[in-house]
Amino acid sequence: MKNLKIWASAFYGIPRISKEDWEGLDLIGRWFIATRVAVLIMTLLSVCIAGLFAAQHGHFRWDRFMMVVVGLLSAHATNNILNDVSDHLRGVDKDNAFRTQYGMQPIEEGMLSVSQARRWAFVTVLPMLITAAYLTYAVGTTLLPFVISGIVLVFAYNWPLKHYGLGEPTVILVWGPLMVCGGYMSITGIWAWDVFWASFPYAIGPTIVLFGKH
């Protein structure tokens, strides 16, 4: 019952739990906290917007839509783990940093080692790679720019982009054109400029979350 309560709190926000609770927590609950599962809703909404446009244009496909959901949630979750690894190694989260105040940081607080986090990231990224390969095969090589950009940014956001103040512009591009327009193209196989431009207003939301968090 206690584990279920922690699961629920992880979906509601960024919980702070004791080392004793962490050690007694099951693997799934630890993964929920390490990936900051509560913020993955931002990615899910991007995919839903892509799906709504696909349905509006008469090209919706459930199989591809679900592939995009799984792939992009996997990418976001992987990035969250690697982000904490990068910030810990560069000393960003030390000395009572703001990010360690509003929620738990398992790596910084010594509950998850860097090597463990990297192994978790390796497993977490696999669905992204599998779905990306499948959708590229199904849609064609026109999807490759989105696939390659997504894979690169999963790793490059944490360093060097964020380190040089390019995190927020990257978030606008990722949660806007890359996810919404790329998701639409993954579902339909069609490029649409109206979807491209319409993706930017939503992208402002995740960017504001980033500003507020920092």
C-alpha positions as CSV (number, residue, x, y, z in Angstrom):
1,M,0.0,0.0,0.0
2,K,2.8,2.4,0.8
3,N,4.5,1.7,-2.5
4,L,1.2,2.5,-4.3
5,K,1.0,5.8,-2.4
6,I,4.5,6.7,-3.6
7,W,3.5,5.7,-7.2
8,A,0.5,8.1,-7.0
9,S,2.6,10.9,-5.6
10,A,5.2,10.4,-8.4
11,F,2.4,10.9,-11.0
12,Y,1.1,14.0,-9.2
13,G,4.4,15.8,-8.7
14,I,8.0,15.3,-7.8
15,P,7.9,13.5,-4.4
16,R,10.5,13.7,-1.7
17,I,11.0,10.4,0.1
18,S,13.4,9.2,2.7
19,K,16.3,6.8,2.0
20,E,14.4,4.1,4.0
21,D,11.3,4.5,1.7
22,W,13.6,4.5,-1.4
23,E,15.2,1.2,-0.3
24,G,11.8,-0.3,0.4
25,L,10.3,0.9,-2.9
26,D,9.9,-1.5,-5.8
27,L,11.8,-1.0,-9.0
28,I,8.9,0.5,-10.9
29,G,8.3,3.1,-8.2
30,R,12.0,4.0,-8.3
31,W,11.9,4.3,-12.1
32,F,8.8,6.6,-11.8
33,I,10.8,8.9,-9.5
34,A,14.1,8.8,-11.4
35,T,12.3,9.6,-14.7
36,R,10.1,12.3,-13.2
37,V,7.1,10.6,-14.6
38,A,4.8,13.5,-13.7
39,V,6.3,15.7,-16.3
40,L,5.9,13.2,-19.1
41,I,2.3,14.5,-19.5
42,M,3.8,17.3,-21.6
43,T,5.1,14.8,-24.1
44,L,1.9,12.9,-24.1
45,L,-0.1,16.1,-24.9
46,S,2.3,16.8,-27.9
47,V,1.5,13.4,-29.3
48,C,-2.2,13.8,-28.7
49,I,-2.1,17.1,-30.6
50,A,-0.4,15.4,-33.5
51,G,-3.1,12.7,-33.4
52,L,-5.9,15.2,-33.4
53,F,-4.5,16.8,-36.5
54,A,-4.1,13.4,-38.2
55,A,-7.7,12.6,-37.3
56,Q,-8.9,16.0,-38.5
57,H,-7.2,15.4,-41.9
58,G,-8.6,11.9,-42.2
59,H,-5.3,10.0,-41.8
60,F,-5.3,8.8,-38.2
61,R,-3.8,5.3,-37.5
62,W,-4.0,3.9,-34.1
63,D,-1.0,1.6,-34.5
64,R,1.4,4.4,-35.5
65,F,-0.1,6.7,-32.9
66,M,0.7,4.3,-30.1
67,M,4.2,3.8,-31.5
68,V,4.8,7.6,-31.3
69,V,3.4,7.6,-27.8
70,V,5.7,4.9,-26.6
71,G,8.8,6.2,-28.5
72,L,8.5,9.8,-27.4
73,L,7.7,9.0,-23.7
74,S,10.8,6.7,-23.8
75,A,12.9,9.6,-25.2
76,H,11.6,12.1,-22.6
77,A,12.1,9.6,-19.7
78,T,15.7,8.8,-20.9
79,N,16.5,12.4,-21.1
80,N,15.3,13.1,-17.6
81,I,17.6,10.4,-16.2
82,L,20.6,11.6,-18.2
83,N,19.8,15.2,-17.3
84,D,20.2,14.3,-13.6
85,V,23.4,12.4,-14.3
86,S,24.9,15.4,-16.2
87,D,23.9,17.9,-13.6
88,H,25.3,15.8,-10.8
89,L,28.7,15.3,-12.6
90,R,29.0,19.0,-13.4
91,G,28.0,20.0,-9.9
92,V,24.8,21.9,-10.9
93,D,22.7,20.3,-8.2
94,K,25.1,20.5,-5.2
95,D,25.0,22.9,-2.3
96,N,21.2,23.1,-1.8
97,A,20.5,24.0,-5.4
98,F,16.9,24.9,-6.2
99,R,16.2,21.7,-8.1
100,T,17.0,19.7,-5.0
101,Q,14.6,21.7,-2.9
102,Y,11.4,21.3,-4.9
103,G,11.8,17.6,-5.4
104,M,13.9,14.5,-4.9
105,Q,17.1,14.0,-7.0
106,P,18.0,10.3,-6.5
107,I,21.5,10.6,-7.9
108,E,22.5,13.8,-6.1
109,E,21.1,12.4,-2.8
110,G,23.1,9.2,-3.2
111,M,20.2,6.8,-3.6
112,L,21.1,6.0,-7.2
113,S,24.6,5.7,-8.4
114,V,25.8,7.2,-11.7
115,S,26.5,3.8,-13.1
116,Q,23.0,2.5,-12.1
117,A,21.4,5.6,-13.6
118,R,23.2,5.0,-16.9
119,R,22.1,1.4,-17.0
120,W,18.5,2.6,-16.4
121,A,18.8,5.1,-19.2
122,F,20.1,2.4,-21.5
123,V,17.1,0.2,-20.9
124,T,14.7,3.2,-21.0
125,V,15.9,4.4,-24.4
126,L,15.3,1.0,-26.1
127,P,11.6,1.6,-26.8
128,M,12.5,4.9,-28.5
129,L,15.1,3.2,-30.8
130,I,12.8,0.3,-31.7
131,T,9.7,2.5,-32.5
132,A,11.9,5.0,-34.4
133,A,13.3,2.1,-36.5
134,Y,9.8,0.7,-37.1
135,L,8.2,4.1,-38.1
136,T,11.1,5.0,-40.4
137,Y,10.6,1.6,-42.2
138,A,6.8,2.2,-42.3
139,V,6.8,5.9,-43.4
140,G,10.1,6.1,-45.3
141,T,13.4,8.0,-45.2
142,T,11.5,11.3,-45.1
143,L,11.1,10.7,-41.4
144,L,14.9,10.4,-40.8
145,P,15.5,14.1,-40.1
146,F,13.0,13.9,-37.2
147,V,14.4,10.6,-36.0
148,I,18.1,11.7,-36.1
149,S,17.3,15.1,-34.5
150,G,15.3,13.4,-31.7
151,I,18.1,10.9,-30.9
152,V,20.8,13.6,-30.9
153,L,18.8,16.0,-28.7
154,V,18.0,13.3,-26.1
155,F,21.7,13.4,-25.3
156,A,22.8,16.9,-26.5
157,Y,20.2,18.8,-24.4
158,N,21.9,18.0,-21.2
159,W,25.3,19.0,-22.6
160,P,26.3,21.1,-24.3
161,L,23.0,22.9,-25.2
162,K,21.7,23.5,-21.7
163,H,25.2,24.4,-20.4
164,Y,25.3,27.3,-22.9
165,G,21.8,28.6,-22.3
166,L,20.2,26.9,-25.3
167,G,17.9,24.7,-23.2
168,E,14.8,26.8,-23.6
169,P,15.1,27.2,-27.4
170,T,15.6,23.5,-27.7
171,V,12.5,22.8,-25.7
172,I,10.5,25.0,-28.0
173,L,11.7,23.1,-31.0
174,V,11.4,19.7,-29.4
175,W,7.9,20.0,-27.9
176,G,6.7,21.9,-30.9
177,P,7.8,21.0,-34.4
178,L,9.8,17.9,-33.5
179,M,7.1,16.2,-31.5
180,V,3.9,17.6,-32.9
181,C,4.9,17.9,-36.6
182,G,7.2,14.9,-36.4
183,G,4.5,12.9,-34.6
184,Y,1.9,13.9,-37.3
185,M,4.2,12.8,-40.0
186,S,4.9,9.5,-38.2
187,I,1.2,8.8,-38.1
188,T,0.2,10.0,-41.5
189,G,3.4,9.9,-43.6
190,I,2.6,13.4,-44.7
191,W,4.3,16.8,-44.2
192,A,1.9,19.6,-43.2
193,W,2.9,23.2,-42.8
194,D,-0.2,24.1,-40.9
195,V,0.7,21.5,-38.3
196,F,4.2,22.8,-38.2
197,W,3.1,26.4,-37.4
198,A,0.3,25.3,-35.1
199,S,2.8,23.4,-32.9
200,F,4.6,26.5,-31.6
201,P,1.8,27.8,-29.3
202,Y,1.8,24.5,-27.4
203,A,5.6,24.5,-27.2
204,I,5.4,27.7,-25.1
205,G,3.8,25.7,-22.3
206,P,6.7,23.2,-21.6
207,T,9.2,26.2,-22.0
208,I,7.3,28.1,-19.3
209,V,7.5,25.0,-17.1
210,L,11.3,25.0,-17.6
211,F,11.6,28.7,-16.6
212,G,9.4,28.2,-13.6
213,K,11.4,25.1,-12.5
214,H,14.7,27.0,-12.7
